[in-house]
Amino acid sequence: MKLYALRGYMLLLILVLNITLLAGTVSAANRYPIKSSQTAVNGVLDLTQNDMNQTYPLDGEWRWYPNELLVPGQLENKPIMTTKVPGNWNLAPADAGRIEPYGSGTYQLDILLPEHSSGQMWAIHVPTIYSAYTFWVNGRLVEQNGVTGDTQTEQPGRPTKVISFASDSDRIQLMFQVTNHIYRSGGITSSIHFGKSESVYRFSNMRISTELFLTGGLIMMSVYHLGLYVLRRKDRTPLYFGMYCLTLGIRGLFTGERAIYDFNAGLNWAFALRFEYILLCISVIALALFVKSVFPKEIHWVGAGTIIALTSFYIALCLMASPEVVSRYLLYFQYMMLIAVLYALYVFFMAIKRKREGAIISGIGITCFVMTVINDILSSQGFIETEFYATHGLYVFIICQSFILAISFSRALTSSEELTQKLLVMNSSLEEIVQERTQELKESNQALLVQSLLDGLTGIANRRCFNDNAHEMLQGKEGLCLLLMDIDHFKKYNDTYGHFKGDECLRKVAKALQAEAFKAGGIAARYGGEEFAVIAPADQVIPKQFAEQLVGCIKKLQLPHSASETEAVVTISCGVAVRKASDDPVSIDTVIQIADQALYTAKALGRNRYYIASVEER
């Protein structure tokens, strides 16, 4: 009960912290809005009437020279051709100079600033541009990110950068020389943001802070759910959900602002690309397993298995193929991933229809997530121009799941309290019986200790104690149920594991038999070697059930026995003889002989079993 309460308090604390931090991040982001009222026309962006304390996206028509790597001074006599930025150059209209993904080109944009803007420090926030670019401002080389060139000479640069520069005029000319020979999409595919140096750095830092917040929140939730699995491994749902959060949380460092490069500037781009895609694949597998675990009757094993198999194939491709091949086939994997999340959406809505617990909240969360995934896929392919929001949608999905877990813990706590109350009532009614039986056992144990009737190796009764108690019980009014047992193939056990392990095995078997015998009001004794005997009052036990318990309890010990011809674990064979009080008088030797013959029959029938013989039939 305390464990469930602790889980609930931890979850509530995490939710409060996440919501508080998210509200703080959104509030901070709102203090630095990004204006986008102007767009470039024919390669010119007019900002003369704008407040330059803000940050602006340089979207619109840029001058464009496909398949040419030009430098300042070579553009004067060139015919003007424009293309839309942001946009993939392989998806551009034919009249805009569309080229293959693997190629090169030169971009140019003139920015008109308000009067008296000269002498100001400016900056641009350059998103990921695959694979390398060279940047000039007013004809002056400012940045060379990687090395532009052909397939043999190109060297990829850092994905995201903030570049500062000064201008001595109210007109700034930006020029990018871009080459791409490794990625499936070429050109400037995301918005470049421009403004005063401090504004752009603030803009970049806010984006990084937001992504790190989301990444930290996902990792924190993953640790929480993985902790739940460690505490209760029977339920694997928290394991799959924790893996899902962890992989997408870590992947957040490799996307967007690529914060991983702030921690390791020399990170190999090929490794980062492969690792990002592998994390995405693992998250898809974890999601499939999670949905299968939550709603097993709504998701078919063929659907989940197909998703896992295709994703595993792409993981193998990421590990073995070149980055160019991995990038080229990412589009097909994204389509498969879209089908997977749509299938998950279908599963959740089927669960809602069938009124499964928590299905409505999960349906809301998965709907938000699916919408953001579709947005990201369309945006990455250049069909729409938006930011990437899958991480935000995932966060909504996680919060929905957290509420479901909170409800589940609350109900589990209530159930635990009710069960505790019932146990208290049962214990009060059984207290007298337990006290009487405890007293009897205490007196029996004291008598055994006084007479030194314990077996030296196993600590249970020896054969002398067994004979005395069996004779006394046989003459009593309760009758006698006698069971002789032999450990199956024990000689082979000693030959395989040694006598030290053999003695340890005897002690464990004896302890288990003694525990079951005491429950029935009887005793267990070592009869000799690997043989044991158990006696109990005949009217206190049902022989069949009692024998099943004894045979089963030894198998449940799961003691390895690789040399056994019966099972891979230690088992026993059991012969049972029952003499009721109403039966004709017989000697204890006769009862033992009958039980021994029953034991022989059990062995002949295949071992790891019992055989019951009646004394009266004898």
N, C-alpha and C positions, 0 to 999 in steps of 0.2 A: 504494500500500500504506500509506504514511504517512497519507494522507487518511482511509482507512477506519479506521485505528487511532485517529486523532484524533476521528472521529465517535463511535466506541465509547466512548472515555474521557469525552467530553462528555456522552453519554447516561447513562453510569453515574453521573457526578457529579450530574446533574440528578435522577436517580431517588433517590439517597441523600439529597440536600437536601430533596426533596419529602416522602419518607417520614419524615425526621427532623422537619421542620416540622409535618407532619400529626400525628405522635405527640405533639409538644409541645403542639399546639393541643388535641387530645383530652384530654391530661392536664390542661391548664389548665381546660378546660371541666368536667372531672370534679370539680375542687376547688370548683366553685360549682354544686351540683345544684339543680334546681328541684323543689320538692315540689308534689304535686297530689292529695293524699289527700282534701281537702274540695272540695265543689262547692256552689254557691248553691242554696238551696231557697226558692221563693216570694219571690224578691227579697232574700234575706238570706244572707250568707256568714259562717259562724261560724268564726273563727280564734282563739278565746279559749284553746285548748289547744295552739296551735302555737308553734314557735320562730320568732320574728319576725326572726331574723337571716337567714332564707331569703327567696326570692322565690316568689310564688304566682300561678298563673293564676286569673283571676276568671271561671272557667267555671261554667255552670249556668243556673238560671232567674233572669232579670232581669225586673223589672217593665217593662211595655211598653205604650206608648200610640201606636198606629199613626196616621199621617196627622195628628198633632198636634204642634205645636212649643210645648211647655209650659215654663214657668220655675218655679223654686222658689216654693212658696206656692199653686200651682194644682193640686197633686196630692192635697190633703187629702180632697176629696169625690169623687175619681175611683174607679170600681170597679177592683179589682186584676185585671190581665191579665198573664200572663207569656209570655216567649218564650225560646228557648234561645240562649245566647251561648257560643261563636261560632256564627254561622249567618246565611245570607242571608235577609233578610226576605221575599224573593219565593219562597223554597223552604220557608218555615215552614208547619206544619199550619194548616188553615183556622181552627181554634179558637184559634190563637195569634196571630191578627191578621195573617195574610198579606196583603201589599200588592204592588203592582207594583214592579219594580226602580227606576223613577224616581219617587221620592216622598220622604216625610219621616216622622220618628217620634222619640219620646223614650224613653230608657232610664234606669232607676234601679236602684241596688243599694246595700244597706246592708251594711257590713263591721263585724263585732263583733270587737274586739281584746282581748288579755289586759289584766288590770288594770294600772294605772300606765303605760299607753301614751301618755297625753296629753303634749303638749309635744314629741313626737318629730317629726322631719322625715320625711315619707313621699314616695313617688313612684310613678307608674305608667308602664309602657312601653306606649304606644298604637301598635298596628300601623297599617297603611294602612287608613283608613276613607274610602271614597268618598262624597261629595266634600268635605264640610265638616262641622265639628261645633263646638258650644259646650259647654264643660265647667264644671260647678259642683261644689264640695266643701262639704258642710254649708250649702248655700244661698248660698255665696260664689262669684262668677265667678272662675275660675282661668285658663282658657285659651279663646281663640277662634281656632280653626285654620281659616282661610279665613272666608267669610261665609255663614252659613246663610240660605236663602231659597228663593224659587221659581225657575223656569227663568230668568227675566230677572235676578234679583238675586243668585243664588248665585255665589260665587267659591271655587274649589277651594283647599284648603290643602295644607300639606306632608304627604307620605305617612306618615312615621313620626316619632314624637316621644317624648321622656321629659319628663314633667311633674311637678315637685316641688311639695309643699304641706305646710303644718303643720296639726295638728289638736289642739284643746284638750280632746278627750274620747276615751273608749274606743269610740266608735261613729262611723264615718265613712259619710256618705251621698254616693255618687257619682251624678251626673246628666249624661247626654249628650243633647244635642239634635242630631240628625243629619239632613242632607238630601243627596239624591243625584239629580242630573239629567244625568249624563254617562256613568256606567258601567253595565254590564250586570247587576251584582250590587250590591244595596244592603244597608246595615246593618253591624253589627260582625261581620266575617267571619273574624277571627283572634283568638286569645286576647290579652286585656289582662293584663299581669303587674303585681303589686303587691308592695311591700315597703318596707323602709327605703330612704332616698334613696341611700345608698352602695351597697346591694345591687342596686338596680334599675339604677343607672348601670354597675355592674360587669357585670351581666347584659347590658345593651345593648352595652357595649364588647366583651364576649366574642363576641357574635353578629356584630358588625361585623368584629372581628379574624378570625373564622373565614371570613367571606365574602370579606374582602380577601385572605386567604391562598389560598383556592381560586381567586379571580380572578387573583391574581399567578401562581399555579402554571400556570393555563391559558394566560395570556399568555406565560409563559416557555417552555412547551412549544410554543406557536404560533410563537414566534420561532425556536426550534430547528428545527422542521420546515420553516418557510419558508426558513431558511438552507440546509437540505439541498436544497431545490428550486433555490435560486440556484446552488449548486455543481454540481447535475446536473439540468438542465432537461428532459432527455429523459423522466424519470419524474415525472408530475404528482401522484402519490399524496401525497407530503409537502405539496404546495401545497394540495390540498383539505383534508387533515387539519389543516394549519396554519390555514387560513381557518375551519374548524369550531371549533377551540379558541379562536381570537381573537374570533370573534363572540360565543360563549357566555361567554368571559371578560369581555369588556366589558359584556355584558348583565347579568352578575352585579352590576354597580354600580347597575343600575336596578331590581333586584328585592330581595326580602327586606327588609333594613334600609335599602335605597335610599341606599347610601353616597355616591352621586353628589351628593346634596344637601349633604353635609358639605363637599364641594369647591366647590360652586356653589349656595348657598342660594337664589339668585334664579332658578334654572332654570325655564323655562316648562313647566308640567305637560303641556300638549298636545304640545309637542315631545318631551318625555321619553317620553310614552306611545307616540307614533308610532315614535320611535327604538328603543324596547324591542321593539316588535312587528316592525319591519324587521330588527333583528339576529336575532331568532328565525327569521324567514323565510330569511335568508341562511344561517343555520346548517343549516336543513333542506336547502337546495340543496347546500351543501358536503358534507353527509353523503351525499346521494344520489350525487353525483359521486365521493366517496371510495369508497363501496361498489362502484360501477360500475368504478372503477379497480382495486380490490383483487381482486374476483371477477367479471370481465367475463362469464364463461360461466354464472354462476349468476343474474345479474340481467338481466331482459329490458329492452331499450331503451324499450319502451312504458311499463313501470312507472316507470322513472326519469324518462322524459320527461313523463309525466302529473303526477308529484309536482312537478317543476320548473315546469311550466306553471301548475298551481294555486297554487303558492307565489308565483310571479311576479305572478299576478293579485291576490293579497292584498297584495303589496308596493305595487302600483299603487293599490289601495284605501286603504292607509295614507297614501299621498302625497296623494291627491286628496280623500278623503271626510272628513267631520267626525269628531271623536273619538268621538261617540256611535255613529255608524255603524260605525267601526272596532272599537269595543268590542263592539258587538252581534254582529258576524260573527266575533269571535275564537273563539267556541265551535265553529263549524263548522271553522275552521282547526285547532283543537286536535284535533278528531276526525280530520281528514285527517292531521295529524301523527302521531297514534296509529297510524293505518293504515300510515303510512310506516315508523315504527320497527318495527311488527310485520312488515312486509314485509322490512325489513332483517334482523330476527331469522330469518325464514324463509330468506333468502339465506345467512346465516352457517351455519345448520344444514345446508343443502344442501351448502355447502362442506365442512363436517365430514364429511358422508356420503360425499362424493367424495374425501376425504382431501387437501384442499388445504393447502398449507403455512401454518401459523399459524392455521388455522381454529378449532381447539379453544380456544386462548387468546382469540381474537376473539369466539367464541361465548359464553364466560364473561363477558367484558366487556360485550357488547351485551345479554346477559340481565339483568345488574344495571342497566344503563341503562334498558332497557325497563320494568322493574319500577318504577323511580323516576319515570319519565315518567308511567306510568299512575297512580301515587300522586299526583303533582302535579296532573294533570288532574282526578281525582276530588275532590281536596282543594279546588282552585280553584272547582269547581262546587258545593261544599257537601255532597257525598255522604258524605265521610268527614272526620274531624278529625285531621289530622296536619300536621307541618311539610313544607316543600318540600325534596326531596332530589335533584332532577334533576342539580344541579351535582355532588353527591357521586357519583352514579352515573356521570356523565360522566368524573369523575376516575378511577374504577376502569377505565372503558373505555380512557382514554388510557394509563394505566399498562400495561394489557394490550398495547396497540398498541406501546408503547415497548419492551417485552420482545421483541415480534416483530421490531422494527427492529434491536434488539441482536443477535438471532440471525442476521438477514439480513446485518448488517455483518460478523459473525464468519465466516460462510460466504464472503462476498465477499473477505475478507482471506485466507482459506485458498486460495481459487481464484486470487487474485492471486499468492500465493507459488508455487503450482504452475506457473502460467503463466510466471513469471519464471525458474524453474528450467529449463523447457523451452526458453525463448528463449536461455538461456546455452548449452545443449547445441547448439542450432542455430547460434548465432553461432560457436562453436568450430569447427564443421565447414565453415562458409562463410568463415572468416577468410582462408584462402589465396586463394580466388577473388576476394574483395573486394579484397585487396591487389593482385592482378594487374590487375584492371580499373581500380583507382584509379591505378596507375602508368601505364597506357596513356592514361587520360584526362588525367593530368597532363602527359605528354609532348605530347599533341595540343594542349592548351591553351597550352603554352609555345610551340609552333611557330606557333600562330595569332597569339599576341601579338607574337612576333618579326617576323612578316611583315605585321603590321597588317592582318589580314584580318577584323576585326570591324566589324559594322554600327554606325554612329555613333549611331543613334536607339535601336535595340533592345538592343544589346550582344551579339547573337549573331553567328554567322558571316555574312559578306556573300556576294554571288553568286560572286565570284572564288574564295573559299575553298570554296564549294559545288562549283564546277566541278572544282577540283583534286582534292578528296576523292572526288567521284563518279567521275571518270575512273580514279583509283587503285583504288577499290573494284570498279569494273566489270572491271578487268583481273585482279583477285585471284581466289583460289580459293574465296572465300565467296559470290560472286555479289553482286547488288545489288537492294535493294528501295527504289524511289524514289517519294516521295509529294509531289505538288504540291497546295497548299492556297490557297484564296482566302476571305477574310472575306466572308460574305454581306451584300450591300447596304451596303457600307462607305461609299459616297458619301453615302447617306442618313444614315448615322451621323454623318458630319462635318457635313452640313447641319443636323442636329438638335442636336448637342451641341457643335459647334465643333471646330476642328483641334487645339486643346490637348487636349481629351478624346480626340480621335481618336488622337493620338500616344500618350497614356497607354494606350489600348486596345491599340495595336500592341505596346507593351512587355509588357503582361500576357499577351497571346496568345503572343508570342515566348518569354517565360519558361516558360510552361506547355509549349509544344512542345519547348523545349530539354530540360526535365526528363524528358519521356517519351522523347525521342531518346537521351539519355545512358543511360537504363536499358537500352535495346536495343543499346548499343554503337555508336550512330550520332551524327549531328550534325543540328542544325536550322539553317536559314539563312533570311535574308530575301532573297527572290528578286526583289522589286521592288514598291514601293507597298504594297498590302495583301496581296501574295502571299508565301507561305512555302513552303519545300521542306525535306523531311526525307529523309535517306538512312540506311540501315542494312544490315548484312550479311544477305543473303537467307537464309542457313542459320541465322541467330540469331533470326529472328522468323517468326511466322505472319502473313502479310499481312493477312488479314481481322481477326484480333484486334488487330494493331498499328494498323490504320486506325480500328477502333472506339474504341480507347483515345484516339487523337489527336482524333477528332471529339467524343468524350464529355468529354474533359478541358476542352475550350474551353466546352462548354455548362455544365459544372459551375462555371465561374467566375462564372456568374450576373451577367454584365455587362449592365445594362439596355439595350435597343435597341427603343424604342417605335415606331420608324419601319420596323422590319423587317417584311417580308411573310411571313417564315417562322416566326419565334419572337419572343417578347417579350424575348429575351436574345440576346447575340452568339453566332453559330454560324459554322461553317466548312463548306465543301464540299471534298472531297478526291478527287483522281485518283491511282490507284496503278498503277505499272508494275513488274513483277518480271522480273529477268533472272537465272536460275540459272547456276551455274558450268558446268553441263553443256550449256547452250543454245549455239546458234551465235553466233559473235562479232558484235556490233553496236556502232555508235558511241554515244557518250553523248548526242549530239544526237537520235538515233533514240529512245532510251529517254525522253528529256525530251518529245519530241513525242507519244509514246504516252501518257505520264502526263498531258500537257496535254489530249489528246483525251478521256481518261477523266475529267478534271476537268470538261470541258464537258458530258459525259454526266451526271455527278452533279448539275450545276446544272440540267440539263434535266429531271431526274427529281424536282426539288422542293427541292434544296439541303439543307443540314444532314445530309449523308450522304456516303458514299464510293462509288467505282466502281473495280473492279480490272480491269486489262487485262494480258494476258500478252505479253511480248516475243516468245516463241516462236511464238504464234499469228500475230503480225505477219509 
